[in-house]
């Protein structure tokens, strides 16, 4: 039975992006313990986390999406 839609692929991609962003956040937290970040560095970290989540989510979804 062929499946249509892509909801499962989208959900898996969302979780993959969330996992990647979480791992990057943990690494950033470790670096933040060693050196006190400035407000500019904190802002850059948030932008980086958003970019990582969006990039990984899009990449995983496009790789999982069935090609017709």
Secondary structure, DSSP 4 states (H G I P E B T S, - for coil): ----S-HHHHHHHHHHHHHHHHHHHHHHHHHHHHSPPPHHHHHHHHHHHHHHHHHHHHHHHHHHSPP-
